[in-house]
C-alpha cells in the first residue's frame, strides 16, 4: 500500500513525493485509530476537527445505512427530499431565527465562496454595485479556493505565492489576544472602523472566524471584540459573515463561537463537524433580509449549484450527528476536556522551548519558539500511541468530545513525554 501511495497519491499540504511518513489505517472506533501495522492511536485531532462524536458510531452508521436503501443521491435542482428539509429546519432551530435560508454545499471553502457571492449579490439587489470588496483581519484562514484565499492572510498565511493572482481585499491588524484585549485601545478595531468609514462604498462585508482563529495561528480573541465588530458593521451598513467551519457545533464550549458574544451574523458558514466527519458537507445560512432582497431584484436567482448539493447521505448523517450531539450533556464534556487540557498544558508550558499555551473549549494549543519538526514529532507520537498533526510552530489538540477521561489523560501525558524527548 505504501509503495503505491508514494507512486500515485498526492497528500494535502505536501510535495508530490512526500518524504514524511504516511500511516495506513485499518479501522477506527470511538476515539481510536487502528493502523495496518497493529498500533492503536488515540486521536487528538478529530480528523482535522470534524469527528466530534467519534469514529464508527452506531447511530451515525445507521443514518447512512437507512438512507442508502432509499437513494444515495438526487440532483437538488427541481427536486427536494426529507433529509435536506429536516436538516435545514434543524439548523434553523439551533441558530438565530433571522438566519432562515440554508444553502448546502460540498465543503467549508465552498460555503465561504457562497457567502461572499451572497454578499455581493445582496448589494447588487440594493442597487449598490460598487460594494464588492471584503474586509478581514490578519492571521485569518477561510479555505484554499481562490476567493477564500483572498480573505485568508496573504502574507503570513499558507497562500503567499498566490498573492499577486488573488482578488485584492482589505486587511487590518489581527484581533488582540484575549488576555491583553482592551476595547478602547484595540488597534484592530480602530483600523476596522476607519476602513468601514472611509471605504464604505466598496466594502460588501466583513468576514472573520468568531473567537478562535484556526489554521492562521490558533489564536483566541475576546468576545467583546466580536460584539464591537457587530456594532461597527451595523453602524456603517456592512454585512457580517462569520466563518464557523472550525468553531461550530460546540468546539469552543458554546454551540457556536458567536454565542460567546451574543451577536447574530448576517451570513453564517458551517462545515467540518456538521456530519461528524462522515461525509463532506457544508452550509451557508443567510438572513431573511438578504434572501428577500436577492430574490426580488433581477436576475432574482442565486447562480450557484454544486452537483452534490444537499446530498441525501450527507444530510441524513448530519441530522443524526446534530441530534446525537444535543442528546447528551456536551457542554459538561467539553468543559471537562478544557479543564484537563489547561491543567496539563500549563505544566508543559514550563518547558523552555514552549513560548505560550492557549485553551478554549475542546481546543488546546502549545506555541513553540521554533518551527516543529513534523516528521520527527509525529513518529514519536505514533510510537507512543497517539495521533497529532502539528504545523509551523504549533502543537495542538482537538479531541473528539466523546473521548474518555482515561484516553484524554493518556493523550496529555504522552504529549508531555514527547515534548521532553523532542526538545531534550
C-alpha positions as CSV (number, residue, x, y, z in Angstrom):
1,X,0.0,0.0,0.0
2,X,2.7,2.5,0.9
3,X,4.6,1.8,-2.3
4,X,1.5,2.5,-4.4
5,X,0.6,5.5,-2.3
6,X,4.0,7.0,-3.0
7,X,3.6,6.4,-6.7
8,X,0.0,7.6,-7.2
9,X,-1.3,9.7,-4.3
10,X,-0.8,13.4,-3.6
11,X,-1.4,14.2,0.1
12,X,-2.6,17.6,1.5
13,X,0.0,20.3,2.1
14,X,2.7,18.0,0.9
15,X,5.1,17.6,-2.0
16,X,4.2,15.1,-4.8
17,X,6.9,12.8,-3.5
18,X,6.5,13.4,0.3
19,X,9.4,12.5,2.5
20,X,7.2,12.4,5.6
21,X,5.8,9.0,6.5
22,X,2.1,8.1,6.0
23,X,0.5,5.5,8.2
24,X,-2.0,3.0,6.7
25,X,-5.3,2.9,8.7
26,X,-7.1,-0.4,9.1
27,X,-10.1,0.8,11.1
28,X,-11.3,3.4,13.6
29,X,-13.7,3.3,16.5
30,X,-14.6,5.9,19.1
31,X,-11.5,8.0,19.8
32,X,-9.1,5.3,18.5
33,X,-7.4,4.8,15.1
34,X,-6.0,1.3,14.3
35,X,-3.1,1.0,11.9
36,X,-2.5,-1.8,9.5
37,X,0.8,-2.4,11.4
38,X,-1.1,-3.1,14.6
39,X,-0.7,0.0,16.6
40,X,-3.7,1.7,18.3
41,X,-3.6,5.5,18.3
42,X,-5.7,7.8,20.5
43,X,-6.9,10.6,18.1
44,X,-6.0,14.1,19.3
45,X,-7.2,15.7,16.1
46,X,-10.7,14.5,15.4
47,X,-9.5,14.1,11.8
48,X,-9.0,17.8,11.3
49,X,-11.6,18.8,13.9
50,X,-14.7,17.1,12.4
51,X,-15.1,13.7,14.1
52,X,-16.7,15.2,17.3
53,X,-18.8,12.1,18.2
54,X,-16.0,9.6,17.4
55,X,-15.5,7.1,14.6
56,X,-17.9,4.3,13.6
57,X,-20.7,5.5,15.8
58,X,-23.7,3.1,15.5
59,X,-26.3,5.9,15.3
60,X,-24.4,7.7,12.6
61,X,-23.8,4.4,10.7
62,X,-27.5,3.6,10.9
63,X,-28.4,7.0,9.4
64,X,-26.4,6.4,6.3
65,X,-27.4,2.7,6.0
66,X,-31.1,3.7,6.3
67,X,-30.8,6.4,3.6
68,X,-28.7,4.4,1.2
69,X,-31.6,1.9,1.0
70,X,-33.8,4.7,-0.4
71,X,-31.4,6.6,-2.7
72,X,-27.8,7.8,-2.3
73,X,-28.1,11.0,-4.4
74,X,-30.5,13.0,-6.4
75,X,-30.0,16.4,-8.1
76,X,-31.3,19.2,-6.0
77,X,-32.4,21.3,-8.9
78,X,-36.2,20.7,-9.2
79,X,-36.2,18.0,-6.5
80,X,-36.2,18.1,-2.7
81,X,-36.1,15.3,-0.1
82,X,-36.7,14.8,3.6
83,X,-33.1,14.7,4.8
84,X,-32.4,18.1,3.3
85,X,-35.6,19.7,4.6
86,X,-35.2,18.2,8.1
87,X,-31.6,19.3,8.3
88,X,-32.4,22.8,7.1
89,X,-35.1,23.0,9.8
90,X,-32.7,21.7,12.5
91,X,-30.1,24.3,11.6
92,X,-32.9,26.9,11.8
93,X,-33.8,25.6,15.2
94,X,-30.3,25.9,16.7
95,X,-29.3,29.2,15.1
96,X,-30.8,32.7,15.4
97,X,-34.3,33.0,13.8
98,X,-33.2,35.6,11.4
99,X,-31.0,33.1,9.6
100,X,-33.8,31.4,7.8
101,X,-32.5,30.2,4.4
102,X,-29.9,27.4,4.2
103,X,-27.8,26.9,1.1
104,X,-26.0,23.5,1.2
105,X,-22.6,22.8,-0.4
106,X,-19.8,20.3,-0.5
107,X,-17.1,21.8,1.7
108,X,-16.2,24.6,4.0
109,X,-14.3,26.5,1.3
110,X,-17.3,26.4,-1.0
111,X,-19.5,27.6,1.9
112,X,-17.3,30.7,2.2
113,X,-17.4,31.3,-1.6
114,X,-21.2,31.1,-1.4
115,X,-21.3,33.6,1.4
116,X,-19.1,36.0,-0.5
117,X,-21.3,35.7,-3.6
118,X,-24.4,36.2,-1.4
119,X,-22.9,39.5,0.0
120,X,-22.0,40.9,-3.4
121,X,-25.4,39.9,-5.0
122,X,-27.2,41.4,-2.0
123,X,-25.6,44.8,-2.6
124,X,-26.4,44.4,-6.3
125,X,-30.0,43.9,-5.4
126,X,-29.8,47.1,-3.4
127,X,-28.5,49.0,-6.4
128,X,-25.0,49.4,-4.9
129,X,-22.7,47.5,-7.4
130,X,-19.6,49.2,-6.0
131,X,-19.7,47.1,-2.8
132,X,-17.6,44.1,-4.0
133,X,-14.6,44.0,-1.6
134,X,-14.3,42.3,1.7
135,X,-12.6,43.4,4.9
136,X,-10.9,40.9,7.1
137,X,-8.1,40.5,9.7
138,X,-4.6,39.2,9.6
139,X,-3.9,35.7,10.7
140,X,-7.3,34.5,9.3
141,X,-7.9,31.4,7.3
142,X,-11.1,30.7,5.3
143,X,-10.1,28.0,2.8
144,X,-7.9,27.0,-0.1
145,X,-10.1,28.0,-3.1
146,X,-9.4,31.3,-4.9
147,X,-12.0,33.6,-3.3
148,X,-11.3,32.2,0.1
149,X,-7.6,32.5,-0.3
150,X,-8.2,36.2,-1.0
151,X,-9.6,36.7,2.5
152,X,-7.0,34.5,4.2
153,X,-3.8,36.2,5.3
154,X,-1.9,36.5,2.0
155,X,1.5,37.3,3.6
156,X,1.8,35.3,6.8
157,X,-0.6,32.5,5.7
158,X,0.0,29.5,3.5
159,X,-1.1,31.1,0.3
160,X,1.6,33.8,-0.1
161,X,2.8,32.5,-3.5
162,X,-0.7,33.2,-4.9
163,X,-1.0,36.8,-3.6
164,X,-0.4,38.5,-6.9
165,X,-3.2,36.5,-8.6
166,X,-5.8,36.9,-5.9
167,X,-8.6,39.5,-5.6
168,X,-7.3,42.5,-3.7
169,X,-9.2,42.6,-0.4
170,X,-8.9,45.0,2.7
171,X,-6.8,43.8,5.6
172,X,-6.4,45.1,9.2
173,X,-4.4,44.1,12.2
174,X,-5.3,40.8,13.8
175,X,-7.5,40.8,16.9
176,X,-5.6,41.3,20.1
177,X,-5.1,38.2,22.2
178,X,-8.0,37.7,24.6
179,X,-5.7,38.1,27.6
180,X,-4.4,41.6,26.7
181,X,-7.5,42.9,24.9
182,X,-8.6,46.5,25.7
183,X,-11.7,47.6,23.9
184,X,-10.8,51.3,24.0
185,X,-7.2,50.7,22.8
186,X,-7.8,48.0,20.3
187,X,-5.6,48.8,17.2
188,X,-7.5,46.2,15.1
189,X,-11.0,47.7,15.9
190,X,-9.8,51.2,15.2
191,X,-8.4,50.1,11.8
192,X,-11.7,48.4,11.0
193,X,-13.7,51.5,11.9
194,X,-11.5,53.7,9.8
195,X,-11.8,51.4,6.8
196,X,-15.6,51.0,7.2
197,X,-15.9,54.7,7.3
198,X,-13.6,55.7,4.5
199,X,-14.1,52.8,2.1
200,X,-17.7,52.1,2.8
201,X,-18.8,52.4,-0.8
202,X,-16.6,49.5,-1.7
203,X,-17.0,47.1,1.2
204,X,-19.6,44.4,0.9
205,X,-18.9,42.6,4.1
206,X,-16.5,41.9,7.0
207,X,-15.5,38.2,7.3
208,X,-14.0,36.7,10.4
209,X,-13.7,33.5,12.4
210,X,-15.5,34.0,15.7
211,X,-13.5,34.0,18.9
212,X,-10.9,31.5,17.6
213,X,-8.7,31.9,14.6
214,X,-7.9,28.4,13.4
215,X,-5.3,27.4,10.8
216,X,-4.0,31.0,10.6
217,X,-2.3,30.7,14.0
218,X,-4.7,29.0,16.6
219,X,-5.4,32.3,18.3
220,X,-8.1,33.2,20.8
221,X,-9.6,36.7,21.0
222,X,-12.0,38.4,23.3
223,X,-15.8,38.2,23.0
224,X,-16.1,42.0,23.4
225,X,-14.0,42.3,20.1
226,X,-16.7,40.4,18.2
227,X,-19.5,42.4,19.8
228,X,-17.9,45.7,18.9
229,X,-17.3,44.4,15.4
230,X,-21.0,43.7,15.0
231,X,-21.8,47.2,16.2
232,X,-19.4,48.7,13.7
233,X,-20.9,46.7,10.8
234,X,-24.4,47.9,11.9
235,X,-23.2,51.5,12.1
236,X,-21.6,51.5,8.7
237,X,-24.2,49.3,6.9
238,X,-21.9,46.5,6.1
239,X,-22.7,42.8,6.3
240,X,-21.0,40.5,8.8
241,X,-20.0,37.0,7.7
242,X,-19.0,34.6,10.4
243,X,-16.9,31.5,9.4
244,X,-17.9,28.8,11.9
245,X,-16.4,26.0,9.8
246,X,-14.0,25.1,12.6
247,X,-15.7,26.6,15.7
248,X,-19.3,25.4,15.1
249,X,-21.1,22.6,16.9
250,X,-19.5,23.0,20.4
251,X,-15.8,23.2,19.7
252,X,-15.2,26.4,21.8
253,X,-17.6,25.4,24.6
254,X,-20.6,27.2,23.0
255,X,-22.7,25.6,20.3
256,X,-21.4,28.3,18.0
257,X,-18.5,30.7,18.5
258,X,-20.6,33.9,18.1
259,X,-22.6,32.9,21.1
260,X,-19.7,33.9,23.3
261,X,-20.7,37.5,22.3
262,X,-24.5,37.1,22.0
263,X,-24.5,38.6,18.5
264,X,-26.1,37.5,15.2
265,X,-24.3,37.5,11.9
266,X,-25.9,38.3,8.5
267,X,-24.4,35.2,7.0
268,X,-23.2,32.1,8.8
269,X,-20.9,29.4,7.4
270,X,-20.9,25.9,8.8
271,X,-18.9,22.8,7.9
272,X,-16.4,20.3,9.2
273,X,-18.1,18.7,12.2
274,X,-21.6,19.1,10.8
275,X,-21.7,15.5,9.6
276,X,-19.5,14.2,12.5
277,X,-16.7,13.5,10.0
278,X,-18.7,11.0,7.9
279,X,-19.3,13.0,4.7
280,X,-18.0,16.2,3.2
281,X,-20.7,18.8,3.6
282,X,-21.2,22.5,4.5
283,X,-24.0,25.0,4.8
284,X,-24.3,28.8,4.3
285,X,-27.2,30.4,6.3
286,X,-28.4,33.8,5.2
287,X,-30.8,36.3,6.8
288,X,-34.4,36.7,5.6
289,X,-33.5,40.3,4.6
290,X,-30.7,39.1,2.3
291,X,-32.8,36.3,0.8
292,X,-35.7,38.5,0.1
293,X,-33.6,41.3,-1.4
294,X,-31.7,38.9,-3.8
295,X,-34.9,37.2,-4.9
296,X,-36.7,40.5,-5.6
297,X,-34.1,42.0,-8.0
298,X,-33.0,40.7,-11.4
299,X,-31.8,38.1,-12.0
300,X,-33.8,37.1,-9.0
301,X,-31.9,33.8,-8.5
302,X,-28.7,32.9,-6.9
303,X,-26.3,31.5,-9.5
304,X,-24.6,28.7,-7.7
305,X,-25.4,25.0,-7.6
306,X,-23.0,22.2,-6.6
307,X,-23.7,18.9,-8.3
308,X,-23.8,17.1,-4.9
309,X,-25.7,19.9,-3.2
310,X,-27.8,18.5,-0.3
311,X,-26.6,15.0,-0.9
312,X,-29.1,12.8,0.9
313,X,-26.5,10.6,2.6
314,X,-24.7,13.7,4.0
315,X,-27.9,15.4,5.1
316,X,-29.0,12.2,6.8
317,X,-25.8,11.7,8.8
318,X,-25.6,15.5,9.6
319,X,-29.1,15.4,11.1
320,X,-28.2,12.3,13.1
321,X,-24.9,13.8,14.2
322,X,-26.5,17.1,15.4
323,X,-29.3,15.1,17.2
324,X,-26.7,12.9,18.8
325,X,-24.7,15.9,20.0
326,X,-27.8,17.5,21.5
327,X,-28.8,14.2,23.2
328,X,-26.0,14.3,25.8
329,X,-24.5,16.9,28.1
330,X,-21.9,18.1,25.5
331,X,-21.2,21.3,27.5
332,X,-20.2,19.3,30.5
333,X,-18.0,17.0,28.4
334,X,-16.3,19.9,26.7
335,X,-15.8,21.8,29.9
336,X,-14.1,18.7,31.4
337,X,-11.9,18.4,28.3
338,X,-11.0,22.1,28.6
339,X,-10.1,21.8,32.3
340,X,-7.9,18.8,31.8
341,X,-6.1,20.3,28.8
342,X,-5.5,23.6,30.7
343,X,-4.0,21.8,33.7
344,X,-1.7,19.7,31.5
345,X,-0.6,22.5,29.1
346,X,0.0,24.9,32.0
347,X,2.5,22.3,33.3
348,X,4.0,21.6,29.9
349,X,4.4,25.3,29.3
350,X,7.2,25.5,31.9
351,X,9.4,23.8,29.3
352,X,11.8,26.5,28.0
353,X,11.0,25.5,24.4
354,X,7.3,26.4,24.8
355,X,6.6,30.1,24.0
356,X,2.9,30.1,25.0
357,X,-0.2,27.9,25.5
358,X,-3.9,28.6,24.8
359,X,-7.0,26.7,25.7
360,X,-10.7,27.2,24.8
361,X,-13.3,24.5,24.9
362,X,-12.0,21.3,23.4
363,X,-9.0,23.1,21.9
364,X,-5.5,23.1,23.3
365,X,-2.5,24.9,21.7
366,X,1.2,24.8,22.5
367,X,3.1,27.5,20.7
368,X,6.8,26.6,20.4
369,X,9.6,29.1,20.0
370,X,10.8,27.4,16.9
371,X,9.2,25.5,14.0
372,X,8.2,21.9,14.7
373,X,10.0,19.1,13.0
374,X,6.7,17.4,11.9
375,X,8.4,14.1,10.7
376,X,10.3,13.6,13.9
377,X,7.5,14.6,16.3
378,X,4.8,12.7,14.5
379,X,6.9,9.5,14.6
380,X,7.3,9.9,18.4
381,X,3.5,10.4,18.6
382,X,2.8,7.1,16.8
383,X,5.5,5.3,18.8
384,X,3.7,6.5,21.9
385,X,0.2,5.6,20.8
386,X,-1.3,9.0,20.0
387,X,-2.1,11.0,16.8
388,X,-1.3,14.6,16.4
389,X,-0.7,16.8,13.2
390,X,1.5,19.8,14.2
391,X,2.3,22.6,11.8
392,X,4.5,25.6,11.8
393,X,5.5,26.1,15.4
394,X,2.2,24.8,16.8
395,X,1.4,21.6,18.6
396,X,-2.3,21.4,19.2
397,X,-5.1,19.0,20.1
398,X,-8.8,19.0,19.3
399,X,-10.0,15.6,20.5
400,X,-13.5,14.0,19.9
401,X,-16.0,15.1,22.6
402,X,-16.7,11.5,23.5
403,X,-13.1,10.8,24.5
404,X,-12.9,9.1,27.9
405,X,-11.0,10.6,30.8
406,X,-8.6,7.7,30.6
407,X,-7.8,8.2,27.0
408,X,-7.6,12.0,27.4
409,X,-5.2,11.7,30.3
410,X,-3.1,9.2,28.3
411,X,-3.0,11.6,25.4
412,X,-2.0,14.6,27.5
413,X,0.6,12.5,29.4
414,X,2.2,11.4,26.2
415,X,2.3,14.9,24.8
416,X,4.3,16.0,27.8
417,X,6.6,13.0,27.4
418,X,7.1,13.5,23.6
419,X,7.9,17.2,24.0
420,X,10.6,16.3,26.6
421,X,12.0,13.8,24.1
422,X,11.8,16.0,21.1
423,X,13.3,19.1,22.8
424,X,15.8,17.3,25.1
